[in-house]
């Protein structure tokens, strides 16, 4: 089969979980004899970026120019299957059977929760009413007044987009059975074979790093984005416990649109022993760290959790998204904390950091949990999907 994989950003396995999963799937399809081509809209200058062709208008926008380019590319390169890894974007309106012949199979792959962003909508908004100028406060009050309508509108628009995607794709891939149910509920349809649940593969080998050689290090790994990641909560947790954990430090691994605000917040909170290292290889930090924090408003099934667990890093995760507990057994190989409760998360982090024997026990259990994941079956599903089974 001749397969085209699309993602808005040129695929690079070090940029994030979505990109890493897409690259794992691509490499697997290559390994079983398929030809894989890459298409993107935005160049990512890095030696690890996959060689790609680029949409002429440089965005996911379904312009006539972009659509014509895709149709021509598919025809000239005799593409059999399109895997749209950008199915949560406007790209669904380009990679669809409205424009592409039915002889080409279209698989739309969703990497995020179907409805958690709507469920936690108000937590994604950054409209402060304190410590802002009076005029800004008045503007933000009006924004909060309008927020319920905007939430309803966001749900309405998502339902329309995903109905289009469902109608004009051959298969829609979601992350878990729970997400499949959410999608069917959103679309108001009966259980559908056209919607398939495939958990993310985790090809990270379980680390042999000795727990006793790890540092007293807490990490966050991911994009620095306000709407989804809410890394400000991580900083707030550290602010409340840093004076009681003087032998510990915090590292923020990642970059993004919220980076400057977070660094300023760190200064305003007088945070100590904290470092922002930017976008870099996260695996050396997994090897060194003992605890991972995740405080997102919404996620899919974050790769960062299983990657950290494979290195014996204990995940402490806010239970804010549907599949937060997919790989975490609370109190056994990680900790789930109440949604949006910074004080309780801080208490639990402090308690675990001070109990080295319990931390060591959870670290061992975390590695065992990841070691038991059957990746071969997950990848075989992609082979069946590509072959039309």
N, C-alpha and C positions, 0 to 999 in steps of 0.2 A: 504494500500500500504506500502511496505517496501522501504524506501527511503535512499539513500546514498548521503551525502553532502560532497563535497571535496573543500578544500582550502589549499594552500601551507603551510601557517602558521596555527598552531592549533587555531581553532576559539576561540576568546576572545572578547566579545562585547566592551571592553574598549580600544582596540588597534587601531581602526580606523573605518571610515564609512563603508567600505566594510564588515568588520567583523560584525559590528553592524547590518547591513541590513541582512546578512546571518543568524545571530542568531534570528532576528525577524521573518524571513520566517520559520526557523526551528521550533521555538516555536509555530507559528501559525499552521503549519502542524501537530505538536504533539497534539495541542488543538482540532483538528477536527478528531483525531483518527488514524492518520498515525504513523507508526514506523519510527524513524529517527536515522540513524547511521552517525558517523563522521569519515572522513579520512583526514589526513594531511601528509606533508612531514617533517615539522620542529616543534619540541616541543616548546611550550610557557609555561614556568613554572609560573603558576599563579592559584590561587584558582578559578578564574572565567573561566578558559579555559575549553572548552567542552571535555569530555572524548572521546578520538579518538584512531583509529589505525593508524599506520604510515607506509609510503612506505619504503621499505627496503634500498633503495639507498639514502634516505634523501634529495631528491630534486624533482623538477618537470620534470626532464629529462626523456624522454620516453625510458628508458633502457629496455632491455629484462626482467630483474629481476623485475622492477616495474610493467611492463605490465602483467607478469605472476601472480604477487601477486594480482593485481586488478581483473584479470579474475577469479582467484580462490576464492577471497573474494566474488565477485558478485554471483558466483555459489553456494558456501557453505551457504551464508546468504540469498539466494533467493531474491536478490534485484530486485525490479520492476522498480524503477526510480533512475537515477543518476542526481543530480544537481551539475554541475561543476561551482563553484563560482570563479575558477581560469581561466576563459576562455580567459583572455588576456595573458596567459602564455603558456609555452610548454605543459602544462597539457592537452591541446586539443588533442594532439597526443596520449595520453593514454586513455582518456575517449571519445572514438570514436567507431563507428560501424565497423571500420576496425578491431577492436579486440573484441568488445563486441557484443553479439547476438542482433538481431533486436527485440527480445522479451522484451529487457530492454530499456525503454525510456531514452534518453539522452537529458538533457536540459543544454545548455551552456549559462551562465549568464555573460554578460559584464557590468562591473560597471563603465567604463570610456567612455569618448567621443571616437567616432569611428575615427575621422580624425583631431581633434584639435591639437594633438601632432605633426602631420605632418605639418599642417598649420603654427604652431608657432615653427617649428623645430629649427630655428637659435637662438631663445630665450632660448632654452634648453641647449645650448652649453656654457661651461665655459672655454674659451680660451682667457684669458686677454692678451693685448698687451702693457699695461702700468704697471709700477712698478713690473716688473719681470726681471730676469736675461736675458742678450742678447740671450744666447742659447735657453732659454725657449721661448722667443719672436719669434725667428726664427721657432721653432717647431710649435708654435701656428699659425703663418702666413701660414705655409704649411697645417695645419689642416683646417684653414678657406678656403684655396684654394680648398681643397677636399670636403668641406661641401656640395656644391650643388649636387655632385655625391652621397654623403652619404644620403642626403635627398631623392633623387630619389630612392636609394636602399632601404631605410626604407619603402617608400610607396609600392614598388614592393614586399618586403618581407611580409608586412602586408596584402596586397591583397592575396598573396599565402596562408598565415596562415588562414585568415578568409574564403577563399574559401574552404579550407580543413574542417574547423569547420562547415561551412554551409552544406557541402556535407555529413559529417559523424555524424551530430547531428539530432535529431528529431525536436528540436526547438532552436532557438537562441533568447535570450531575451536581448533587449537593453533598455535604460532608458526612451526615449521619442520618439514621432513621428518624431521629427527632426533627431534623431539618426538612426531611421529606414530608413529614406530617405538617410542618409549618407552611411549606410551599403549597401543598394541596389545600390547606385551610385558607391561605391568602388568595389563591386562585378560585376558591369555592368550587372545587372539583372533587370527584371521587378518587380513591387511590388509583394512581396511574403508573403503568409500567414504563412510561416515557420519562419519569423522574426516577433517577437511580442514586442511591446513597453509596458513596465510596470514601472511606476514611483515608486521610493523608498517610502515605507511606513514611516510615521513619527509618532511613538507612544509616543512621549514626551508630557506630559500634559502641557497645558499652565500654566505658573507660576503665582502665586498670589503676587509675590514680588512687593512691592511698589517702583515705580521709584524713589521717593524722598529718599529712603533708599539705593539706589545704590551708588557705589563709582565712582569717576572720573577715570574710568579704561577703557583702550583699550586693547583688547586681539587678539591674533592669536591662533587658535586651529588646529592642524594637524601634519602630519609627516614633519620632517625637512629634506626635500629632494630638491636638486637644480633643477633637470630636470623638475619636475612638479610644486612644490609649490613656489619656488623662494621667500623664506622668507627674503632674503636680501633686497627686495623691501620694505617690512614692516619696516625693520630697517632704511632704507634710508628715508622713510616717517617720522618716529619718530625723526630722527636726524634733520630734517628740521623744526619741529614744537615744539620740547621739551622745548625750551626756552620761547615760548609763552604760553605754557600750564603747568605752574609750579605746579599747583595743581593736575595735572593728572599723571598717571603712565601707564606703558606698561607691559603686561605679555605674555610670549610665552609659550604656553602649547603644549608639544609634544617632541618627540625625533626622531633621525634619522641620516642618514649618513652625513648630512651637519651641524650637531650641533656644532662641534668644530670650523669650519670655521666661523659660524655665531657668536659664542661667541667672537672670535678674532676680527671680524668685529665690534662688539659692543664696544670693547675696543679701537680699532683704531679710531672709530667715537666719542669716549668719550661720549657714551650714558649714560644718567642719568635716574634714576627711572625706570629701566627695569629689569625684572627678568625672567630667564629661569627656569621653574619648572619641566621640564621633562615630561615623560609619566605618567599621573595621571588622576583621575576622573575630567572631564572638567565641570561638572554641577555646582559645587560651584562657578566657575569663570563666568559661564553664569549668575548666580544669582547676582553676584556683579558688572559685567561690564555694560557699556553703549554702547560701540561701538566694533564691530568685523571687522577686516581687512582681506581680502583675495586677494592675488596678484598672483594667479597661472598662469602658462603657459597654462595648460589644466586641465579640471576636467570632471566629469560626471554631476551628480546633487548632489552637496556636502551636506551631512547630517548636517554638521556644520552650514550651513545657517539657516535651519529650526529649528534646536535645539537651536541656539542662539535667533532667533526671538521668539520662544516660551517663552523665559525668558525676552522678552522685550529688547534684545540687538539689536541695529540697525546695519545691515550689510552694509559695504562700500566695494564694490567688483569691481575689475578691469574686464571690459567687454571683457575678452580674450577668453572665451569658449562659445560654441554654446548655452548652456542652462543657462548662467549666470543670465538671467532675468526671469527664470521660476517662481520663487516665489517673486521676487522683483519688485515692482512698483516704478520706479525711482522717488525719491522725495516724495513718499508717505509713504512707509514702509522700505525704504533703499535707497542706492545710488549706481548707476553704474557709474564707472569712465572710461575715455577713455583708451583703451588698452596700457599698458606699459608706461603710462605717470605718472611718480612718482610725478612730481611737481604739476600736476593738482589734483592728489589724495590727496597730502598733503594739498593743498589749501582747498579742500572740507571737509577733516577731521577737519581742524582748524576751518573752518566756522561753521560746525555743533557743534563741541565741545563748541564753544563760545555762541551758541544760545540754551539755556537750554529749552526754550518753544518749539522750533522746534524739538529738540531731544526728548522731552517728547511726542510730537505728533506722531513722527515716531515710537517710542517705543510702544505706544498703538496700532498703526496700524499694527505693525509687529506681535504682539500677536494675533490680530484679524484675520490676514491673515492665520496664522498657525492653528488657531482654526477652520477655515473653510475647512481644508483639509479632504477629505473623505478617510480615510485609509481602511475602510471595503471593498470597491470595489477593491482597489489595491491588498489586500490580497486574496480576492476571486478568482482573476485571477490565483494566484499560485495554488489554489485548483483545478481549471479547468485544468491547465497545468499538474499537477501531475496525474490527473485522465484521461488524454489523450483527453480532450475536446478542 
